[in-house]
């Protein structure tokens, strides 16, 4: 609960770009929260959130100034990935609760360190903003898959397309030392997390091809492989599409469980039937999102559904895909003469 002197949780937002705005708007809409501190290296970004969403927030000139002077209960970190390790660590040392955007960090060693840091501070809460973990549709899919009523998983396929490359020119997302894996490592990390979260399986074999398509980071990545239990899987990440498409197919012995356009359906006998999921009506994201879930966590209403430990298998899966793509390129060199 908030301190006795405050009726609301006081939040700082670090990184006031697109996701900072989204989180600030959600905090504004929740009566339990108040945004009181802002920082972004681009001052106009902080000013925009202050003017539109948090008129009483203090804008800090540097992250160090915010950590030193701000009086908050929790922080939302929406900065480039390579800043997360330092910022999460500093916030933890101030005793603040932390909600961090994905990916958690830019190296396996830093992810492991942050997991250890979170585990060493049981009085504080540390979560990753994996929004699909808060979706009623994905929770229902997970329940159906893990119930066993449809038999064992026979295969998994995933398709993710987005108009992503068209938006990253000149930003940190087109910098391979910061945005590891490109479209797959950034937006695609949600999909990888959901594959693992829903099925409970892990990759055992991975082969991939990847194309930067004129950018500095991976834009198109195609993956095939096997999950534990000898379950074959395919993933298609297309980051220079013209539309947002996200499809999950969990092919079980007795039925296919499908998420397409945010809706769950079941496939049997070459026919699909929609499954009604309470709480997934249009606009459900206003209630079921990382900010709402984080506040529920702070209130003690729920367990942590997106702990820092969730970052490690996503990192390992992403790295295995990148290594698989490199191996494919070495095994099958293209030659214009052939």
Secondary structure, 3 states (H helix, E strand, C coil): CCCCCCCCEEEEEECCCHHHHHHHHHHHHCCCEEEEEEECCCHHHHHHHHHHCCCCCEECCCHHHHHHHCCCCEEEECCCHHHHHHHHHHHHHCCCEEEECCCCCCCHHHHHHHHHHHHCCCCCCEEECCHHHHCHHHHHHHHHHHHCCCCCEEEEEEEEEEECHHHHCCCHHHCCCCCCCHHHHCCHHHHHHHHHHHHCCCEEEEEEEEECCCCCCCCEEEEEEEECCCEEEEEEEECEEEEEEEEEEEEECCCEEEEECCEEEEEECCEEEECCCCCCCCCHHHCCCHHHHHHHHHCCCCCCCCECCHHHHHHHHHHHHHHHHHHHHHHCCCCCCC
